[in-house]
Amino acid sequence: MAIEGSGVETSNGGRNANATSGGYLDHGWQMVTNPKKQRRLEVAKAKGGKDGNNGSSKSTSDSKIFQALEIEAEERRARRDARIAAALAAGVEDEEDSDDGEAPKTEGTVEETELKKPKAKKPKKPKVSVAEAAAAIDSTDLATFLSDISESFASLPDIQLLRCADYFGRAFSSVTTAQFGWNKILRETPIVKSLEIPLCYVPDTLNKMLADWLSQRPADALCKFIVWILKEILDDAHAHAGSHKSSKHSAPPSQKTKVGVLILLAIILRRRPDILQQQAQTVRNQFQALDQLPTLVWAYGQAAQGDLVIGMSLWVHNLLPLAVGKSSTPVLRDTALQFLESVVLVDPKKARSVLLNGVSRKGERLVPAASLDSVMRASFPTESARTKAADRFQAVYPIVKELALAGLQNSKTTRPVAQQLLPLSVAALSQDVEALSQEACSNFIWCLSQNSDCYQQWEKLHLENLKASNRVLSYIRHEWKEASQRLAPFMNLKKTVKALRLKHKHVLEDTQKNHDLLGQAKVADGHCKAILNRLSTFPSCASATLTLSAGAAIAYAFYMLSPDANPLKWDGWLHLSNIRSLF
């Protein structure tokens, strides 16, 4: 039979003959040959018959090859059935062969599979909590260790602190990140509660022993030590935060925690909070990443537990700029406000008295004028920009203002603050925000009452900031009763108002000035006239009041000295003579 269109034909005549003669069944197999090749074979057979005999033997060999393949397949199926039966008898599921063309397996493989034993699992390490590791520390052993390193390294306090850190690292080495995940604790725990971790797990005896020993180390050594601890903790927290996955060749982070050095840091900051205040600038410059902020806030909170004034100072210089800066975010504002509300001002009455006693230390104000201005602007934004954070800032603004302006009137502590705050108040008055302008105007009046040099500052800033200056003049004019009490005596005010009128005169005489400036100058000149009228009438009213008061007092005295008019028969002359005898 020939296959159409392929130039190939099939033949089975020779094979049937061989099958009949040799007893071999072809099972329907047909040999496909090429016509050209077949013709060449016929030509060769016609010549000598030699090639024909070779072709017949080749056909027979091909049939034997197929027969061998079928026998091999039958044996393979038998072996597979035997393995399945053996697996079912043993109660184990056996996987089928994925490829029938796979090399045959020996029967010994089944026996080896049955004889295989499951691998022994490694015993899991017991989970140790921070409290258990802390309880396992022997106080006697710790006391001996601290005494030994104090004697062995008497002149090397840095080595003493590092050896102590190594001791606690070994003591808490069995605590893994699964038992103490620092990043998770800071992320899911409020600030005020996180401050008790991990010290809440340490027995009081160990805590007191460590605090006494650490507080006796030199300040320079402690400053370096806390910076080193912060770097260790922050590097470890960064590694466990997942940033190491960015590099394919980086090693996985260690499962050990830094809870040992965390305990040392908390004890140092609570006992010696001034150490962190000394290193505040270094910490602020060295650790600026946002993912490091939670750990830094925790450290600031530990210092606040030891000294509330230092905690407030750290908030003013380190957290407030992040909350009110240009790159501020809701998370940063919430962190800063949460620290102030729940850590520093958790007990407002107690905190107020403590903070007022520390408003000025070594010539530095606890709340500088620039910080007060920042909180004021955050408390009174425009209506379109008002958020919940603004309400929270407004709630803490009174205590911040009181701390910034606290001090005796015209004292050495308040005079510099007044000079710093007045230009900031002028800038705030220039904005078209009613609530902000009223608060800035009140601060401006306070500056005038604290330092006479502020009047000269006002004269210099007047023409460049006519809009702001007009608001101050308007306040003094319309709120004269309150302003007069704060600005008395009025010599400096009267002198300044006259100087401002002279400046207005020069502006109004120059017709080349723009209309807005001329209009503002006219308004300011009108306020100055009204204030001068108030100042000119005040002395006569005051003198009249004083004269009447003195006259009334004298008349009442004579009335009491008169025996006819005294119903109680009080001997006033005798009383006066007794008083005179005392002198």
Contacts in CASP RR format, 6 or more apart in sequence:
PFRMAT RR
TARGET T0000
AUTHOR 0000-0000-0000
METHOD contacts of the structure
MODEL  1
MAIEGSGVETSNGGRNANATSGGYLDHGWQMVTNPKKQRRLEVAKAKGGK
DGNNGSSKSTSDSKIFQALEIEAEERRARRDARIAAALAAGVEDEEDSDD
GEAPKTEGTVEETELKKPKAKKPKKPKVSVAEAAAAIDSTDLATFLSDIS
ESFASLPDIQLLRCADYFGRAFSSVTTAQFGWNKILRETPIVKSLEIPLC
YVPDTLNKMLADWLSQRPADALCKFIVWILKEILDDAHAHAGSHKSSKHS
APPSQKTKVGVLILLAIILRRRPDILQQQAQTVRNQFQALDQLPTLVWAY
GQAAQGDLVIGMSLWVHNLLPLAVGKSSTPVLRDTALQFLESVVLVDPKK
ARSVLLNGVSRKGERLVPAASLDSVMRASFPTESARTKAADRFQAVYPIV
KELALAGLQNSKTTRPVAQQLLPLSVAALSQDVEALSQEACSNFIWCLSQ
NSDCYQQWEKLHLENLKASNRVLSYIRHEWKEASQRLAPFMNLKKTVKAL
RLKHKHVLEDTQKNHDLLGQAKVADGHCKAILNRLSTFPSCASATLTLSA
GAAIAYAFYMLSPDANPLKWDGWLHLSNIRSLF
1 9 0 8 1.000
1 10 0 8 1.000
1 11 0 8 1.000
1 12 0 8 1.000
1 30 0 8 1.000
2 8 0 8 1.000
2 9 0 8 1.000
2 10 0 8 1.000
2 35 0 8 1.000
3 9 0 8 1.000
3 10 0 8 1.000
3 32 0 8 1.000
7 34 0 8 1.000
7 35 0 8 1.000
8 32 0 8 1.000
8 33 0 8 1.000
8 34 0 8 1.000
8 35 0 8 1.000
9 32 0 8 1.000
9 33 0 8 1.000
9 35 0 8 1.000
9 38 0 8 1.000
10 30 0 8 1.000
10 31 0 8 1.000
10 32 0 8 1.000
10 33 0 8 1.000
11 30 0 8 1.000
11 31 0 8 1.000
11 33 0 8 1.000
11 38 0 8 1.000
12 26 0 8 1.000
12 28 0 8 1.000
12 30 0 8 1.000
12 31 0 8 1.000
14 56 0 8 1.000
14 59 0 8 1.000
15 26 0 8 1.000
15 29 0 8 1.000
15 30 0 8 1.000
15 31 0 8 1.000
15 59 0 8 1.000
15 63 0 8 1.000
16 26 0 8 1.000
18 24 0 8 1.000
18 56 0 8 1.000
18 59 0 8 1.000
18 60 0 8 1.000
18 63 0 8 1.000
19 25 0 8 1.000
19 26 0 8 1.000
24 63 0 8 1.000
24 67 0 8 1.000
26 63 0 8 1.000
29 63 0 8 1.000
29 66 0 8 1.000
31 59 0 8 1.000
31 62 0 8 1.000
41 51 0 8 1.000
41 52 0 8 1.000
41 55 0 8 1.000
44 50 0 8 1.000
44 51 0 8 1.000
44 52 0 8 1.000
45 51 0 8 1.000
45 52 0 8 1.000
72 104 0 8 1.000
73 100 0 8 1.000
75 104 0 8 1.000
76 100 0 8 1.000
76 104 0 8 1.000
79 104 0 8 1.000
79 105 0 8 1.000
79 107 0 8 1.000
80 96 0 8 1.000
80 97 0 8 1.000
82 107 0 8 1.000
82 110 0 8 1.000
83 94 0 8 1.000
83 110 0 8 1.000
84 94 0 8 1.000
86 94 0 8 1.000
86 110 0 8 1.000
86 114 0 8 1.000
87 93 0 8 1.000
87 94 0 8 1.000
88 94 0 8 1.000
90 114 0 8 1.000
125 174 0 8 1.000
126 174 0 8 1.000
127 176 0 8 1.000
127 178 0 8 1.000
127 179 0 8 1.000
128 174 0 8 1.000
128 175 0 8 1.000
128 179 0 8 1.000
129 175 0 8 1.000
129 179 0 8 1.000
129 180 0 8 1.000
129 201 0 8 1.000
130 172 0 8 1.000
130 175 0 8 1.000
130 179 0 8 1.000
130 180 0 8 1.000
130 198 0 8 1.000
130 201 0 8 1.000
130 259 0 8 1.000
131 201 0 8 1.000
133 171 0 8 1.000
133 172 0 8 1.000
133 174 0 8 1.000
133 175 0 8 1.000
133 259 0 8 1.000
134 171 0 8 1.000
134 172 0 8 1.000
134 201 0 8 1.000
134 202 0 8 1.000
134 203 0 8 1.000
134 206 0 8 1.000
134 263 0 8 1.000
135 203 0 8 1.000
136 171 0 8 1.000
137 171 0 8 1.000
137 206 0 8 1.000
139 203 0 8 1.000
139 205 0 8 1.000
139 206 0 8 1.000
139 209 0 8 1.000
142 167 0 8 1.000
142 206 0 8 1.000
142 209 0 8 1.000
142 210 0 8 1.000
143 209 0 8 1.000
145 167 0 8 1.000
146 164 0 8 1.000
146 209 0 8 1.000
146 213 0 8 1.000
149 159 0 8 1.000
149 160 0 8 1.000
149 163 0 8 1.000
149 164 0 8 1.000
150 160 0 8 1.000
150 213 0 8 1.000
153 159 0 8 1.000
153 160 0 8 1.000
153 163 0 8 1.000
157 217 0 8 1.000
157 218 0 8 1.000
157 221 0 8 1.000
158 221 0 8 1.000
158 224 0 8 1.000
158 225 0 8 1.000
160 217 0 8 1.000
160 221 0 8 1.000
161 214 0 8 1.000
161 217 0 8 1.000
161 221 0 8 1.000
161 222 0 8 1.000
161 225 0 8 1.000
162 225 0 8 1.000
164 213 0 8 1.000
164 214 0 8 1.000
164 264 0 8 1.000
165 225 0 8 1.000
165 229 0 8 1.000
165 260 0 8 1.000
165 261 0 8 1.000
165 264 0 8 1.000
168 260 0 8 1.000
168 261 0 8 1.000
168 263 0 8 1.000
168 264 0 8 1.000
169 260 0 8 1.000
169 261 0 8 1.000
171 260 0 8 1.000
172 257 0 8 1.000
172 259 0 8 1.000
172 260 0 8 1.000
172 263 0 8 1.000
173 256 0 8 1.000
175 256 0 8 1.000
175 257 0 8 1.000
175 259 0 8 1.000
176 255 0 8 1.000
176 256 0 8 1.000
176 257 0 8 1.000
177 240 0 8 1.000
177 255 0 8 1.000
177 256 0 8 1.000
177 257 0 8 1.000
178 255 0 8 1.000
179 257 0 8 1.000
180 198 0 8 1.000
180 257 0 8 1.000
180 259 0 8 1.000
181 240 0 8 1.000
181 257 0 8 1.000
182 233 0 8 1.000
182 236 0 8 1.000
182 237 0 8 1.000
182 240 0 8 1.000
182 257 0 8 1.000
182 258 0 8 1.000
182 259 0 8 1.000
182 262 0 8 1.000
182 295 0 8 1.000
183 237 0 8 1.000
183 240 0 8 1.000
183 241 0 8 1.000
185 194 0 8 1.000
185 197 0 8 1.000
186 194 0 8 1.000
186 294 0 8 1.000
186 295 0 8 1.000
186 298 0 8 1.000
187 294 0 8 1.000
189 197 0 8 1.000
190 338 0 8 1.000
190 342 0 8 1.000
191 297 0 8 1.000
191 298 0 8 1.000
191 301 0 8 1.000
191 335 0 8 1.000
191 338 0 8 1.000
191 339 0 8 1.000
191 342 0 8 1.000
191 343 0 8 1.000
192 342 0 8 1.000
192 343 0 8 1.000
192 346 0 8 1.000
194 298 0 8 1.000
195 298 0 8 1.000
195 301 0 8 1.000
195 302 0 8 1.000
195 305 0 8 1.000
195 343 0 8 1.000
198 259 0 8 1.000
198 260 0 8 1.000
198 262 0 8 1.000
198 263 0 8 1.000
198 266 0 8 1.000
199 207 0 8 1.000
199 263 0 8 1.000
199 266 0 8 1.000
199 267 0 8 1.000
199 270 0 8 1.000
202 263 0 8 1.000
207 267 0 8 1.000
210 263 0 8 1.000
210 264 0 8 1.000
210 267 0 8 1.000
211 267 0 8 1.000
211 270 0 8 1.000
211 271 0 8 1.000
214 222 0 8 1.000
214 264 0 8 1.000
214 267 0 8 1.000
214 268 0 8 1.000
214 271 0 8 1.000
214 272 0 8 1.000
215 271 0 8 1.000
215 272 0 8 1.000
217 225 0 8 1.000
219 272 0 8 1.000
219 274 0 8 1.000
219 275 0 8 1.000
219 278 0 8 1.000
222 268 0 8 1.000
222 272 0 8 1.000
222 275 0 8 1.000
223 275 0 8 1.000
223 278 0 8 1.000
223 279 0 8 1.000
225 268 0 8 1.000
226 265 0 8 1.000
226 268 0 8 1.000
226 269 0 8 1.000
226 275 0 8 1.000
226 276 0 8 1.000
226 279 0 8 1.000
227 279 0 8 1.000
227 282 0 8 1.000
227 283 0 8 1.000
227 286 0 8 1.000
229 261 0 8 1.000
229 262 0 8 1.000
229 264 0 8 1.000
229 265 0 8 1.000
230 265 0 8 1.000
230 283 0 8 1.000
230 287 0 8 1.000
230 295 0 8 1.000
230 296 0 8 1.000
230 299 0 8 1.000
231 286 0 8 1.000
232 258 0 8 1.000
232 261 0 8 1.000
233 258 0 8 1.000
233 261 0 8 1.000
233 262 0 8 1.000
233 265 0 8 1.000
233 295 0 8 1.000
234 287 0 8 1.000
234 292 0 8 1.000
234 295 0 8 1.000
236 253 0 8 1.000
236 254 0 8 1.000
236 257 0 8 1.000
236 258 0 8 1.000
237 291 0 8 1.000
237 292 0 8 1.000
237 295 0 8 1.000
238 289 0 8 1.000
238 291 0 8 1.000
238 292 0 8 1.000
239 253 0 8 1.000
239 254 0 8 1.000
240 253 0 8 1.000
241 291 0 8 1.000
244 250 0 8 1.000
244 251 0 8 1.000
244 252 0 8 1.000
244 253 0 8 1.000
265 299 0 8 1.000
265 302 0 8 1.000
266 302 0 8 1.000
268 275 0 8 1.000
269 275 0 8 1.000
269 276 0 8 1.000
269 299 0 8 1.000
269 301 0 8 1.000
269 302 0 8 1.000
269 303 0 8 1.000
269 305 0 8 1.000
269 306 0 8 1.000
270 302 0 8 1.000
270 303 0 8 1.000
270 305 0 8 1.000
270 306 0 8 1.000
271 306 0 8 1.000
273 302 0 8 1.000
273 303 0 8 1.000
273 304 0 8 1.000
273 305 0 8 1.000
273 306 0 8 1.000
273 307 0 8 1.000
273 310 0 8 1.000
273 311 0 8 1.000
274 307 0 8 1.000
274 310 0 8 1.000
276 283 0 8 1.000
276 299 0 8 1.000
276 300 0 8 1.000
276 303 0 8 1.000
276 310 0 8 1.000
276 314 0 8 1.000
277 303 0 8 1.000
277 310 0 8 1.000
277 313 0 8 1.000
277 314 0 8 1.000
280 313 0 8 1.000
280 314 0 8 1.000
280 317 0 8 1.000
280 318 0 8 1.000
283 296 0 8 1.000
283 299 0 8 1.000
283 318 0 8 1.000
284 317 0 8 1.000
284 318 0 8 1.000
287 296 0 8 1.000
290 332 0 8 1.000
293 322 0 8 1.000
293 332 0 8 1.000
293 335 0 8 1.000
294 335 0 8 1.000
296 318 0 8 1.000
297 319 0 8 1.000
297 335 0 8 1.000
297 339 0 8 1.000
300 311 0 8 1.000
300 314 0 8 1.000
300 315 0 8 1.000
300 318 0 8 1.000
300 319 0 8 1.000
300 339 0 8 1.000
301 311 0 8 1.000
301 314 0 8 1.000
301 339 0 8 1.000
301 343 0 8 1.000
303 310 0 8 1.000
303 311 0 8 1.000
303 314 0 8 1.000
304 310 0 8 1.000
304 311 0 8 1.000
304 312 0 8 1.000
304 314 0 8 1.000
304 343 0 8 1.000
304 344 0 8 1.000
308 344 0 8 1.000
308 351 0 8 1.000
308 354 0 8 1.000
308 355 0 8 1.000
309 354 0 8 1.000
309 355 0 8 1.000
309 357 0 8 1.000
309 358 0 8 1.000
309 361 0 8 1.000
309 366 0 8 1.000
311 343 0 8 1.000
311 344 0 8 1.000
312 344 0 8 1.000
312 355 0 8 1.000
312 366 0 8 1.000
312 367 0 8 1.000
312 403 0 8 1.000
313 366 0 8 1.000
315 336 0 8 1.000
315 339 0 8 1.000
315 340 0 8 1.000
315 344 0 8 1.000
316 366 0 8 1.000
316 367 0 8 1.000
316 368 0 8 1.000
316 371 0 8 1.000
319 335 0 8 1.000
319 336 0 8 1.000
319 339 0 8 1.000
319 340 0 8 1.000
320 336 0 8 1.000
320 371 0 8 1.000
320 374 0 8 1.000
320 375 0 8 1.000
321 374 0 8 1.000
322 328 0 8 1.000
322 332 0 8 1.000
322 335 0 8 1.000
322 336 0 8 1.000
323 332 0 8 1.000
323 333 0 8 1.000
323 335 0 8 1.000
323 336 0 8 1.000
323 337 0 8 1.000
323 378 0 8 1.000
323 389 0 8 1.000
324 374 0 8 1.000
324 375 0 8 1.000
324 377 0 8 1.000
324 378 0 8 1.000
330 387 0 8 1.000
330 389 0 8 1.000
333 389 0 8 1.000
334 389 0 8 1.000
337 389 0 8 1.000
337 392 0 8 1.000
337 393 0 8 1.000
337 396 0 8 1.000
340 396 0 8 1.000
341 392 0 8 1.000
341 396 0 8 1.000
344 351 0 8 1.000
344 355 0 8 1.000
345 351 0 8 1.000
345 396 0 8 1.000
345 399 0 8 1.000
348 399 0 8 1.000
351 399 0 8 1.000
352 399 0 8 1.000
352 402 0 8 1.000
355 366 0 8 1.000
355 399 0 8 1.000
355 403 0 8 1.000
356 402 0 8 1.000
356 403 0 8 1.000
356 406 0 8 1.000
358 366 0 8 1.000
359 365 0 8 1.000
359 366 0 8 1.000
359 367 0 8 1.000
359 403 0 8 1.000
359 406 0 8 1.000
359 407 0 8 1.000
359 413 0 8 1.000
360 366 0 8 1.000
360 407 0 8 1.000
360 413 0 8 1.000
363 413 0 8 1.000
365 404 0 8 1.000
365 413 0 8 1.000
365 417 0 8 1.000
366 403 0 8 1.000
367 400 0 8 1.000
367 403 0 8 1.000
367 404 0 8 1.000
368 404 0 8 1.000
368 417 0 8 1.000
368 420 0 8 1.000
369 404 0 8 1.000
369 417 0 8 1.000
369 420 0 8 1.000
369 421 0 8 1.000
369 424 0 8 1.000
370 420 0 8 1.000
370 424 0 8 1.000
371 400 0 8 1.000
371 404 0 8 1.000
372 400 0 8 1.000
372 401 0 8 1.000
372 404 0 8 1.000
372 405 0 8 1.000
372 421 0 8 1.000
372 443 0 8 1.000
373 421 0 8 1.000
373 424 0 8 1.000
373 425 0 8 1.000
373 428 0 8 1.000
375 393 0 8 1.000
375 396 0 8 1.000
375 397 0 8 1.000
375 400 0 8 1.000
375 401 0 8 1.000
376 397 0 8 1.000
376 401 0 8 1.000
376 428 0 8 1.000
376 436 0 8 1.000
376 439 0 8 1.000
376 440 0 8 1.000
376 443 0 8 1.000
377 428 0 8 1.000
377 436 0 8 1.000
378 389 0 8 1.000
378 390 0 8 1.000
378 393 0 8 1.000
379 390 0 8 1.000
379 393 0 8 1.000
379 394 0 8 1.000
379 397 0 8 1.000
379 439 0 8 1.000
380 390 0 8 1.000
380 394 0 8 1.000
380 433 0 8 1.000
380 435 0 8 1.000
380 436 0 8 1.000
380 439 0 8 1.000
381 387 0 8 1.000
381 390 0 8 1.000
381 433 0 8 1.000
381 436 0 8 1.000
382 433 0 8 1.000
404 417 0 8 1.000
404 421 0 8 1.000
405 414 0 8 1.000
405 417 0 8 1.000
405 443 0 8 1.000
405 446 0 8 1.000
407 413 0 8 1.000
407 414 0 8 1.000
408 414 0 8 1.000
409 449 0 8 1.000
409 450 0 8 1.000
410 450 0 8 1.000
410 451 0 8 1.000
414 450 0 8 1.000
414 451 0 8 1.000
415 450 0 8 1.000
415 451 0 8 1.000
415 453 0 8 1.000
417 450 0 8 1.000
418 446 0 8 1.000
418 447 0 8 1.000
418 448 0 8 1.000
418 450 0 8 1.000
418 451 0 8 1.000
418 454 0 8 1.000
419 447 0 8 1.000
419 451 0 8 1.000
419 453 0 8 1.000
419 454 0 8 1.000
419 457 0 8 1.000
421 443 0 8 1.000
421 446 0 8 1.000
421 447 0 8 1.000
422 444 0 8 1.000
422 447 0 8 1.000
422 448 0 8 1.000
422 454 0 8 1.000
422 457 0 8 1.000
422 458 0 8 1.000
423 457 0 8 1.000
423 461 0 8 1.000
425 440 0 8 1.000
425 441 0 8 1.000
425 443 0 8 1.000
425 444 0 8 1.000
425 447 0 8 1.000
426 440 0 8 1.000
426 444 0 8 1.000
426 461 0 8 1.000
426 465 0 8 1.000
426 468 0 8 1.000
426 469 0 8 1.000
427 468 0 8 1.000
428 436 0 8 1.000
428 437 0 8 1.000
428 439 0 8 1.000
428 440 0 8 1.000
429 437 0 8 1.000
429 440 0 8 1.000
429 441 0 8 1.000
429 444 0 8 1.000
429 465 0 8 1.000
429 467 0 8 1.000
429 468 0 8 1.000
429 471 0 8 1.000
429 472 0 8 1.000
430 465 0 8 1.000
430 467 0 8 1.000
430 468 0 8 1.000
431 437 0 8 1.000
437 471 0 8 1.000
441 471 0 8 1.000
441 472 0 8 1.000
441 475 0 8 1.000
444 472 0 8 1.000
445 472 0 8 1.000
445 475 0 8 1.000
445 476 0 8 1.000
445 483 0 8 1.000
445 486 0 8 1.000
445 487 0 8 1.000
446 486 0 8 1.000
447 454 0 8 1.000
448 454 0 8 1.000
448 455 0 8 1.000
448 458 0 8 1.000
448 486 0 8 1.000
448 487 0 8 1.000
448 492 0 8 1.000
448 493 0 8 1.000
449 486 0 8 1.000
449 487 0 8 1.000
452 492 0 8 1.000
455 492 0 8 1.000
455 493 0 8 1.000
455 495 0 8 1.000
455 496 0 8 1.000
456 496 0 8 1.000
458 469 0 8 1.000
458 472 0 8 1.000
458 496 0 8 1.000
459 496 0 8 1.000
459 499 0 8 1.000
459 500 0 8 1.000
459 503 0 8 1.000
461 468 0 8 1.000
461 469 0 8 1.000
462 469 0 8 1.000
462 500 0 8 1.000
462 503 0 8 1.000
462 524 0 8 1.000
463 503 0 8 1.000
463 507 0 8 1.000
466 517 0 8 1.000
466 520 0 8 1.000
466 521 0 8 1.000
466 524 0 8 1.000
467 520 0 8 1.000
469 500 0 8 1.000
469 524 0 8 1.000
470 520 0 8 1.000
470 523 0 8 1.000
470 524 0 8 1.000
470 527 0 8 1.000
473 500 0 8 1.000
473 524 0 8 1.000
473 527 0 8 1.000
473 528 0 8 1.000
473 531 0 8 1.000
474 527 0 8 1.000
475 483 0 8 1.000
476 483 0 8 1.000
476 487 0 8 1.000
476 493 0 8 1.000
476 527 0 8 1.000
476 531 0 8 1.000
477 527 0 8 1.000
477 530 0 8 1.000
477 531 0 8 1.000
477 534 0 8 1.000
480 534 0 8 1.000
484 490 0 8 1.000
484 534 0 8 1.000
484 538 0 8 1.000
487 493 0 8 1.000
490 535 0 8 1.000
490 538 0 8 1.000
493 531 0 8 1.000
493 535 0 8 1.000
494 532 0 8 1.000
494 535 0 8 1.000
497 528 0 8 1.000
497 531 0 8 1.000
497 532 0 8 1.000
497 535 0 8 1.000
498 528 0 8 1.000
498 532 0 8 1.000
500 524 0 8 1.000
500 528 0 8 1.000
501 525 0 8 1.000
501 528 0 8 1.000
501 529 0 8 1.000
501 532 0 8 1.000
504 521 0 8 1.000
504 522 0 8 1.000
504 524 0 8 1.000
504 525 0 8 1.000
504 528 0 8 1.000
505 525 0 8 1.000
507 513 0 8 1.000
507 517 0 8 1.000
507 518 0 8 1.000
507 521 0 8 1.000
508 518 0 8 1.000
508 521 0 8 1.000
508 522 0 8 1.000
508 525 0 8 1.000
513 521 0 8 1.000
559 565 0 8 1.000
560 566 0 8 1.000
560 570 0 8 1.000
560 572 0 8 1.000
561 572 0 8 1.000
561 573 0 8 1.000
561 576 0 8 1.000
563 569 0 8 1.000
566 572 0 8 1.000
END
